[in-house]
């Protein structure tokens, strides 16, 4: 499986992806730094470090769930549309194993990117805060440990959530449907209405994440007996 994942990684040039990661992280940090100065009322959003971490974590997950849908489109949907998947299926390897390798690679890239991006964004914001005094008070070790665990759990659930758009993409073999469904899904989960967000309840993203993993499995469960066309 690892060999198949490495071959997929070599086949798909991901330079564009990593450039996008750097740009997205930079924009998140800049946005977080500028947000309090945009409007006096917005300062309430940074009343505590907990809310700062919540905002940063939410933005990171939103960005990379959408990025994951782009990877799904590139690795799977477009190969079906271009019929190049038929060449891949001529390899002396089970189709199910080939698709599983693609999905595992996408999930691994998404998880690693979310975790690294969280670290980068938090570290950059804290460095920016040291010069601009965006937040008052001190950041306790206890809070950092709690937020680290929370970001890990949220990151794992985001990986599962990123698989849900696969269902919509595979139904019509549409890259657009894959990406649009990811935007709508993560938008609903991360939406904030008067300070209330369903994503605040950890059970919600975890449940949707598990549904996403089930969808990922069902999407290639019978691929060995399915007509490519």
N, C-alpha and C positions, 0 to 999 in steps of 0.2 A: 504493500500500500504506500509506504514512504517513497519507494522508487517511482511509482505512478504520480505521486504528488510532486516530486521533484521534476519529472518530465513535463507536467502541466505548467509548473512555475517557469521552466525554461522556455516552453513554447509561447506563453503569453508574456510579452514584454510589459513589465509593470512600472516602468520609469514614470509614466504619466500619473500612476496612482500615488507614488511616493511624493511626487511634486505637489499633487493635490492635497496630500496629508499635511505637508509643511505649510502650504498656503492657508488651508482651513484652520490649522492650529494658530497661526499668526493672526488671522482674522478674529478668532474667538478671543484671544488675549487682548487684542486692540478693542474689541467690542466691550469686553468686561471692564477694561480700563476707562473707556469713555462713557459707559452707561450712566454712572452717577452724575456726570456733568451735563447730560442732555436735558434733564428736567429735574427740578427739585423734588418732585413727587417720586421719582424713580430711586431716590436715595434709600427709600424704605426697603427696596429689594436687597440692599446690602446692610441691613440692620444687624446681621450677625454673620460669622464665618460659616455657620451651617447653611445659610441661604446662599452664600457665595459658592460653596461646594456643590449645592444642589443645582444652581444655575449652570455652572461649568460642566458638571456631569451630564446634565440634560442636553446641552448643546453638543457635547462630544458624541453622545449616543445618537442624536438626531442625524448628525453629519455622516457618521460611519454606518448606520443602518442603510441610509440612502446610497452610500458608496458601495455597500455590500450588494445592493440590487444591481448596480452597474457591473460589478464583477460577475454576478449570476448571468446577466445579459451577455457579457463577453465570453464567459467560459462555457455556457450551456445553450442559451436561447439562440444566439447568433450562429452557433455551430449547427443547430437544427435547421435554421432558416437557410444557411448557405450549403446545407447538405454535407458539410465537412465531417459531421458526426458519423456519417456512414463509413468514411475512411477509418476513423478511429475504431469503429466497431468491427473492422476486419482483423484487428489485432487478436492474437490467441489468448485473450483475457475476457472474462465474463463482462458483459455490458454493465451489469450491476456494480461491479467492482470499479469500473472506469468512472461511472457517474459518482459513485461514493467518494472516490479520490478527489474529484473536482469539488464536491460540496465540502468535504473535510478541509481542503486547502482554503476555500473561501472562508469557512468558519474560523480557521486558524489565523488567517490574515486579519480578519475582522476583529477577533479577540485581542491579538497582539497589538493591533493599531489602536484600539480603544484604550487598552491599559497604558501603552506608551504615551498616547496623546493626553490622557488624564494627568500623567506625571509631568509632561512637558507644559501643559496649560497651567497646572497648579503652581509649579516651580516658577514659571514666567510671571504669573500674576503676583506671587509673593515677592519676587524680585522687583516688580513694578511698584508694588505697594510700599516697599521700603523707601522708594524715592518720592512717590506721589501722595503717600498717606491716604490711600483710598479707604482703608479700613482702620478703625481705632481698636485698641486693645491688643491682647496677646493671643497667639494660637497655641492651645495646650496640646501636649503629647497625646492625652486621652482622646481629644477630638480628632487628631490626625489618624490615630489607630482605628477609630470608629469609621471615619470617612474612607480609609483605605479598604476596610472590609466591605463597606457598602458599595464602593466603586467596583470591587471585584465581583460582587453578586450581581450588580446592575449590568456589568460588562458581559457576564455569562448569559444573563437573560436577554441582552441585546443581540447576542449571537443567534439565539433561538428565534427571536423576533425577526431578524434579517432573513430567515428562511421562509417566512409566510408569503412574501411576494412571489416566491417560486411557483406556488400553486396557480396564481393568476397568469404568470408568464408562460407556464407550460400549457395552459388550456388553449391558448391561441398562438403559442410560439411567438409572443410579442415582447420585444425589449421595452417598448413604451409602457405596456401594461405592467410589467415588472417594476419599473422605476416609479410610475405614478402610484401604484398600490403601496409601495414602500413609503412614499411621501405622505399619503393619506393615513396609513396605519400609524406611523411614528408621530404624525401630527396629532392624531386623536389621543394617543397614550401620553404624549408630552404636553398637551394643551393645558393652559393655565387660565382658569376662569375665576376672577375675583380671589386669587390666592389658592384656589382649589385645583388640584390636578390628580387624575386617577392614577398617574404614574407614581405618586407619592406612596401609594399602598404597594409595598414590595410584592405582595401576592399577585398583583395584576401583571406586571412585566414578566414575572416568573411563569405564570400560567400561560400567557401569550407565547413566551419563549418555548415552553414545552410543546405547545400546539405547533409552533414553527418546526421544531425538531421532528415531530410526528409527520408533518407535511413533507419535510425533506426525505424522510424514509419512504413514505408512500409514493413519492414522485418517481422513485427508481426501483420500487419493489418488484414490479412486473416488466421492467424494461427489456429483459431477455426475451420476452414473448410478445413484445409490442412492435408493430410496424413503424419504421422510422418516418415514413411519409405521413 
